[in-house]
Amino acid sequence: MSRSGYNEDCDGWDLIRWRGAVNSAIKGKRGQQLLTEMATALDAMPVKKLISDELISKDGEVCALGAVAKYKSLPVDNIDPHDSAQVAGTFNIAEALAREIAFINDDAYCVTPEYRWKVVRQWVNENIQQSEEAERD
């Protein structure tokens, strides 16, 4: 199973509730703060590539959340990247957002590390609200 924990068994009202939780997490103050930090971290990467299934590899390669951790010097060596509750706590975000980011990073049909970076960066752009809107939340 992927880090996102998503599967095809979620449908109907369960899916509606889940998508609501994801949207709420994205639009909230903590979600917007993380997305802003993620945009900065991704743009600061000298090599625009993202890995899957890990936060930070032994070689220093990163996934989307790993890029934020590296940028902010967050210690993530003891974090299980497949434990969405632990990941969410580390980044001070809702578990729904941690899972959604893992899905976008790992499972969104990204065939190369370079393409994965582009997909994630586009998703971040699409989900960052204008600063006026974010301040109201």
C-alpha positions in Angstrom: 0.0 0.0 0.0 1.2 3.5 -0.7 2.0 6.1 2.0 -1.3 7.9 1.3 -3.3 4.8 2.5 -5.8 5.6 -0.3 -7.6 2.6 -1.8 -10.6 2.0 -4.0 -12.9 1.0 -1.1 -13.7 4.6 -0.2 -16.9 5.8 -2.0 -20.3 7.4 -1.4 -20.6 9.4 1.9 -17.2 8.1 3.1 -15.5 9.7 0.0 -17.5 12.9 0.4 -16.5 13.2 4.0 -12.9 12.5 3.2 -12.7 15.0 0.4 -14.2 17.5 2.7 -11.6 16.8 5.3 -8.8 17.2 2.7 -10.3 20.5 1.4 -10.7 21.9 4.9 -7.1 20.9 5.7 -5.8 22.6 2.5 -7.7 25.8 3.1 -7.0 26.1 6.8 -4.3 28.2 8.3 -1.9 25.3 9.0 -2.4 23.9 5.5 -1.8 27.2 3.8 1.3 27.8 5.9 2.7 24.4 4.9 1.9 24.9 1.2 3.6 28.3 1.3 6.7 26.7 2.9 6.5 23.8 0.4 6.5 26.2 -2.6 9.6 28.0 -1.1 11.3 24.7 -0.4 10.6 23.3 -3.9 11.8 26.4 -5.6 15.0 26.5 -3.6 15.9 22.9 -4.6 19.1 23.1 -6.8 17.9 19.9 -8.6 14.2 19.8 -9.3 13.5 16.1 -8.5 11.4 14.3 -6.0 11.5 10.8 -4.7 8.6 8.6 -3.6 8.1 6.4 -0.5 10.6 8.3 1.7 10.9 11.7 3.3 14.6 12.0 2.8 16.8 9.3 1.4 20.3 8.3 2.6 21.6 10.2 -0.4 19.7 13.4 0.6 17.0 13.1 -2.0 13.6 14.3 -0.9 9.9 13.9 -1.4 7.6 17.0 -1.2 7.4 16.9 2.6 11.0 15.9 2.8 11.8 19.1 0.9 10.0 21.1 3.6 11.8 19.2 6.4 15.2 19.8 4.8 14.4 23.5 4.1 13.3 24.0 7.7 16.0 21.7 9.2 13.3 19.5 10.8 14.7 16.2 12.1 12.8 13.4 10.3 15.3 10.5 10.6 13.0 8.7 13.1 9.7 9.4 11.3 8.0 6.5 9.5 6.9 8.0 6.2 4.1 5.4 6.0 2.6 6.6 9.4 0.4 9.5 8.3 -0.4 10.5 11.9 3.2 10.7 12.8 4.0 12.7 9.6 1.1 15.0 10.2 2.2 15.7 13.7 5.8 16.4 12.6 4.6 19.0 10.1 1.7 20.3 12.3 -0.9 19.6 9.6 -4.1 17.5 9.5 -3.6 13.8 8.7 -5.9 14.2 5.7 -3.4 16.7 4.2 -0.4 14.5 5.0 -2.1 11.7 3.1 -3.1 13.9 0.2 0.4 15.2 -0.2 1.7 11.6 -0.1 -0.8 10.7 -2.8 0.2 13.6 -5.1 3.9 12.9 -4.6 3.8 9.2 -4.9 0.8 8.1 -6.8 -0.2 10.8 -9.2 1.2 9.0 -12.3 4.6 10.6 -11.9 6.9 8.6 -14.2 10.2 10.4 -13.5 11.5 12.3 -10.5 11.6 15.5 -12.6 8.0 15.1 -13.6 7.0 14.3 -10.0 8.5 17.7 -9.0 6.5 19.5 -11.7 3.3 17.8 -10.7 3.8 18.6 -7.0 4.8 22.2 -7.7 1.7 22.7 -9.9 -0.6 21.1 -7.2 0.9 23.5 -4.6 0.3 26.5 -6.9 -3.3 25.4 -7.5 -3.9 25.1 -3.7 -2.3 28.2 -2.3 -4.9 30.8 -1.6 -4.3 34.5 -2.1 -2.9 36.0 1.1 -6.1 37.9 1.8 -8.2 34.8 1.6 -5.8 32.8 3.8 -5.8 35.5 6.5 -9.6 35.1 6.9 -9.4 31.4 7.8 
